[in-house]
Amino acid sequence: MTKPHKGPSPKEIKEKQDLEEALEEGLEETFPGSDPVNVIQPAPSREDGHVKRKP
């Protein structure tokens, strides 16, 4: 017999909600725009040394 399917864990649900919120915020901040939203911040380059980023 097969095991019944368990739903996602509370941790997985929270991670998905956080990702959805980050995507929604990115869409709102870039609208209108033609470039797709990038949730992950790229690593700073040498030229970005003066820029302060949130951890």
N, C-alpha and C positions, 0 to 999 in steps of 0.2 A: 504494500500500500504506500501511497505517497503521504508525506506530511502536509498538514494544512499550511498555507502561506501565511507567514507572519508579516505584519505591516512594518513600516520603517520605525527605527528606534527614536525616542525623543531627541537624541543627539543629532540624528540624521535629519529629522524634521526641522530642528533649529538651524542647522547648517544650510539647508535649502531655503528657509525663510530669510536668513541673512544674505545669501547670494541673490535672491529675488529682490530684496530691498536695495542692495548695492546696484544691481542692474537698473532698477527703476529710478534711483537717484541719478545715475549716470545718464539715463535717457532724458530726464527732466533738465539736467544741467547743460546738455549739449543740443537740445532741441531749438530751433530746427537745425539739422546738420546732415551731411551726407556720409560721414564716416561712421562705421560701426562703433559701438561702445566697447571699451576695454575695461574690465573690472580689475584686472591685475595691473599694478603700477610697475613700469619697467625699472630696472636697476638704474641708479643715477650714473650719468656720464661725467667725464672730467669737467665739462662745461657747466654742469649742474652743482658744482661745489658750493656756490653761494645760496642755493635754494634750500630752504628749511622744509622738511617733509615730516608728516606725522608717522610715528612708528606703526 
